């Protein structure tokens, strides 16, 4: 019996050795699936995994692209640009096995990113019952990336595309959905929205860790965390949280980097307000890093539009120093630092008692204005809030000039401009009187300051201010001085 068992085993092994090796199935990142939207006009990147050396073919809309998996089993192709909006199409991926994705649309794809005010869902915004009841927008597609904080770059995530409907939209980003809805209604094309926002997240966590470590000034962030990691390695909540540099980049952003997009909308900054001076460097560095990593030759400097911090905190404490005002200033400075960027000013839409204002509809409209006017070049749509440009001294008054005052000024509620403060050489700011001149300039003065040197507008956590252009866009908060702020040195 022993001899017979040995012979049987030998014959079985010989038989098995003659069989071909088990074949690895082709697989794809979950950015690809039924109901997805591919970006119109771009050479969309499709990627996945297979057996090393395995030939993989991707087909859609009459074209096929073929490649081979590399030694690590990774593969990717770039489609020829799909120029016609619409669908539905079928995308087929063939290797040792075949995968088919149905109901694929060609449209405009935007990432909706940031912290809690971007994460805030339709269910938490104004009029959720009405908004959901009307959300029969089958040409709008939604996907959310779960919150995973890690230093290890993730290849995939748990998520699937869904068709927008009253049943699916409630838990999706309110700003993201309202933004996409406005684009869809205006452009008449399919819209794909990728929500990867994480409430309370610091901008540091959205940047690749090694890039922060290599930066001349931002490496202070890395060094601080290195010390924390040595002493608090067992604090899993801290180590896997949304403030550790690189955590969100590796756990949330990496799985979608390279997916064909038109651009990004961003709502973040509250968690970095205490380091607002540093944000002047960190925020544009983050945007540049994303653009570099997305590596889209036909959309290298993709649009990046953000929401400036709203008015917040219950006390009206102006004139006063303010880290929130300094963060708003850092955001505005990024407009000049980088091309193809835009800022939705919402100094009028916040709620002093709530860091999460419910009016997400108007926030989204101001973002959509940027996309429609700048990205899609639609005429007649104003997107730029007025901005301070220059100052002249006339006796005891300071006279200010502005850009982008579309249609002239429109003070809200009362005729007089509110929200200005003024200071002399002692740098002590006091409430000021302001008046609009016929040429559109604004003169500012105070009987308490005989020789003024500087003016500020809406410079507080929760300022009282009321200036709009006739296009309905609020004046961007500003200061004419460069006095050291309260966040200088808090790097």
ABEGO torsion letter per residue (X at the ends): XAAAAAAAAAAAAAAAAABBBBBBBBBBBAABBBGBBBBBGBBBBBBBBBBBGBBBBBBBGGBBBBBBBBAAGBBBBBBBBBABBEOBBBBBBBBABBBBBBGBBBBBBBBBBEBAAAABBAAABBGAAAAAAAABBAABBBBBBBBBBBABBBABBBBBBBBBBAAAAAABBAAAAAAAAAAAAAAGBBBBBBBABBBGBBAAAABBAAAAAABAAAAAAAAAAAAAAAAAAABAAAAABAABBGAAAAAAAAAABGBBBABBBBBBGAAAAAAAAAAAAAAAAAAAAAAAAAGBAAAABBBBBBBBBBBBEABBAOBBBBAAAAAAAAAAAAAAABBGBBBBBAAAABBAABABBABAAAAAAAAAAAAAAAAAGBBGBBABBBBBABBBBBEABBBBBBBGBBGEBBBBGBABBBGBBBBBAAGBBBBBBBBBBAAGBBBBBBAABABBABBBBGBBABBBBABBBAAGBBBBBBBABABBBAABGBX
